[in-house]
């Protein structure tokens, strides 16, 4: 097993497969609360969503210029249509990222308060 070789550290254990997510949702609907070491399948799905949103935010910021204060290092590499798409992603997906973070923190608070297991 070793110091850094716990089962919950493996990506294959953490990755939310559709089967794991559906099994977890069906157990919750039946009133069962299955114990999961680490994140449950819905929590791990949210973690992947947040990672993707943060990456989209960072990459799209490289290609935009706000015209006032800052410009990404690649804002003039592609034509204006690519910059417009990246601006759309950068400005709109930020809201989704904040919503995902709020949901995740709310779930942590719920488990801490109501379930007493994180």
N, C-alpha and C positions, 0 to 999 in steps of 0.2 A: 504494500500500500504506500508507504513512504510519507514524507511530510507534505508534499505538494501533489499527491496523486489521488485525491478524493474523487469519487464517482461524479459528484455534482460539478466538478471543474471541467469535465469533458464536454465539448461542444455537442457531441452526439446525444448526450443526456439532456443538455439544456435546450437544444433546438426543438421548437414546437411543431411537431409533425401534425398533420390534420387529424390523424387517428387519436393522438394524445389530447388534442384540444377538444375534439368531439366527445371522447370518453370522459374527460373532466367536466364538460358542460352537462352531459347526461347524468353524471353522478351528482352534480350540484342541483339539477332539476328534481332528482329523486330525494333530495334532502340529506344526502350524504356529503360529508366534507372530507375527501380523501387527503391524508397527510402526504405532503411532498417535501422532501429535503431541498431547500433552496427555493427557487421560483416555481410556482405552479405553471402549467402550460399557458394559461392566459397571461400571466405575468411575464413569462419569457417571450411570448409573442409581442407584448408591449415593449420589452427591452429592445427587440430587433426593430420594431417600428421606430423607436426613438433614435437608435443608431443610424437607421436609414435617413431619417429626417435631419439629423445633425450633419450627416455627410452631404446631403443635398444642399443644405444651407451653406456649408463651407465651400463646396465646389462651385455652386452657382455664384457665390460672392467673388470668386476669382475672375469672372467674366463680365462684371457690370461696372458701370461708372455712374455715380450719382450726380455728376456735373457740378457739385459744390465742394464737397469735402474730401472724398476719397474715391479711388479708382482701383479696381482689381488689377493685378499684373498682366492679365490676358484680355483686358477689355477691348483692345484694339486689334486683336489677332483675327477675329472672325467678323463677319458683316453684322449690320445692325439687327437683322432678324434673330440671330443667335443671342445677341445681347438682350433683346426684348423678351425672349423665352426665359433666359436666365434671370432677368429682373422679375418676371412673373413668378418663377419658382422661388426666388429668394424672398420676395415680399409676402407671398401668399402662404408658402409652406412654413414660414415662421410661426404663424398663428396655429397651425396644426401641431407644430413642435411644442408650443406652450400648452396647448390643450392636452397633449399626450403626457407631458411632465406633470400637469395638475392631476390627471387621472391616476398616474402612477403614485404620486405622493398621497393622494386620497386613499388609494388601495392600501398603501403602507399604514396609514393612520387607521383605517378600518380594521385591518388585521391586528394591529397593535392594541386597539381599544376593544373590539368586539370578539375577536378570535384568540387573542393573546398568543399568537404564534406568527413569527416572521421568518 
